[in-house]
Structures are given as structure tokens and as C-alpha cells.
Amino acid sequence: MGASVGWWGWTRRVLWWACGAVLVGSAGLVAVRLGGWDDGTSLALLVVGMPYVALAGVVALGVLLALRSWWPAAVAALLVAVQLVWLVPRLVPDDGGPVAADAPRLRVATSNAYMGQIDPGELVRLVREQRVDVLAVEELRAATVAGLERSGIAELLPYRELRPGDDTALYSRFPLAPLDGSASAAARAQVAADVVVGGRTVRLTAVHTYYPLGDAGRWSADFEQLRAAAAGATRQAVFLGDFNASLDHAPLRELLDTGLTDTHAELGRGGSPTWPEENADFPYLWPAIQIDHVLHGEALRAVSVSEHTLRGTDHRAVVAELALTG
């Protein structure tokens, strides 16, 4: 009996300290998000773990209740409640009512080519099978551009906007009217152009921000310029690409505050991860966070969104159908 009690006492102590560690980490992460302290700092790397920390908090709450540690359980419940307020809305589809059958549709896709290592044929196949109207590609290389041409991209999307030195491009079924630097206020490697769909002009911006692990200040500056480009011009705008940010990062939330909506969250798929995908350089990985997005203005509504695995890249491609409703 004594040995049994001793074993339980030791187990209880381990569980209590493990739950305490979860609460400390959760409280710290909640503070970072509330304060926006990830903007331009290395704390951005921690914020990507928000959904998983919230899940760990739910487990810790259950354990603390089982241990009858009431005050720690109350703290855990408060932290979980705050995190659920942030996380649940992106998992519940917006009830905006039906989209008119005759509303013009625009099917867009974004794919990170992983420094040109993507299989161009697979990307062209995706465009064909998903009936993509506009494609944004990030981390392009000259060999990728040539591979896309050989694979028949021009037959499907004959118009393109790719400036020398950029690693991002727009391919389109519709004619593209490129925006100059003053008009688009584009940040590093962003490409912007207007297309006409159903008689309405849609402003497209292919996005590839710097990654916070490499330079958090540069990452933040990219978002600052994106916000400048979006200000006052979001109604019929679409921003799509590799944002290197989740919905919990302050810079992306501030970009959304300019009048944009995240398509995944709108359709209740805000928990669908897009990175990192298994590839030859990093085998046995599976997507854990969502950093590839399609954002749109209030004149558009999301109809569908899906993620697709393509050989050679560490990102899942995202395909979204948008309806022009306003």
C-alpha cells in the first residue's frame, strides 16, 4: 500500500509540474498575442504554435480538474477560453447566405515553388484540373519558368506578370494590367496587376513576404508595405501567396483589418495547414501550420478552398473560388 501511495504521489507531482509548464507557456503566448509583440521580433516563431498550445491547455485543464487543483484549473480555464475566442471563429463557416448563381466567379491558386524545385508538370496539371483562372507562384527560378512553358502553362494561362529579379509571378487566363510601383506600393517580391472578370476589375497581388526566422524586421516591413498597398483599395482586391504568417500573427491580423477576409477562415477551414510538406530535402514532414492564404475584399465572397500536395515543394498549393458579389 505504501509503495502504491508513493507511486501515485510521484505521478501526481509530475503531472502537476507538467500542467504548470503548459500554463506558463500558454500565458506567455496569450500575452504576446494580446500585445502584438511578435511584430518584428523573434517571438513570431512562437506564435505559430498557438493552436497546439490551446489544445495542450485543454488537456492540462482536464488533468488539473482530475487532480482537484482548483486554482490552477481556474487559470487554465481562463487561458483556454481566451484562446478559443480567437481560434473557434476560423473553424466555423461564415453564414453570409447563398451566392447568386449568376455571380461572376474567379478561381485562383497559389503555390510556393520551393526555390524552383517544384515539378512544373504537376503545377500545370493542377491548373488544368482545378480550372484555375489566376495563378500566383512564389520562389520561382528561371528553370521553373522554362519548365512551366514546356509543360503548357501558356495554353491555359496565356498572360503573365513577372518582372526581372522577382521570384514571384502572376499567370492569368485574363489579360493583366500591371500596376507600377507607386500604384501598388508593393513590398519585396510582390507582383500586382488588375484583371477584368465579368465586367468588374479585380486587383490581384501575389504575395511572398520574407520569413521571420531569417529576419523578423524585414518580415514586418513587408507587411507594413502590404498594408500601405491595401489601404483604401481592398473592396475588389485579392491578395494571395506565401505570407509566412498564420492568422495569429499581428502583421497578418493588421493586414486583414484593412478590409480583407481570409478565405480559409471564412469557410471554416482556418485550421487547414499548408506547411511544411514532405519533400526530398526534408522528408517525413507533414503540414502543421497555415501560412499560405487567399485574402479578398468585401466585393468578393469565398465559395470554396482546398489544399493540394505537389511534388518537389515544401508548401501545399491553395486553390480558392471567389464570387464577385458587389
Secondary structure by P-SEA (a helix, b strand, c coil): caaaaaaaaaaaaaaaaaaaaaaaaaaaaaaaaaacccccccccccccaaaaaaaaaaaaaaaaaaacccaaaaaaaaaaaaaaaacccccccccccccccccbbbbbbbbccccccccaaaaaaaaaaacccbbbbccccaaaaaaaaaacccccccbbbbcccccccccccccccccccccccccccccccccccccbbbbbbbcccccccccaaaaaaaaaaaaaaaccccccbbbbcccccccccaaaaaaaacccccccccccccccccccccccccccccccccccbbbbccccccccccccccccccbbbbbbbbbbcc
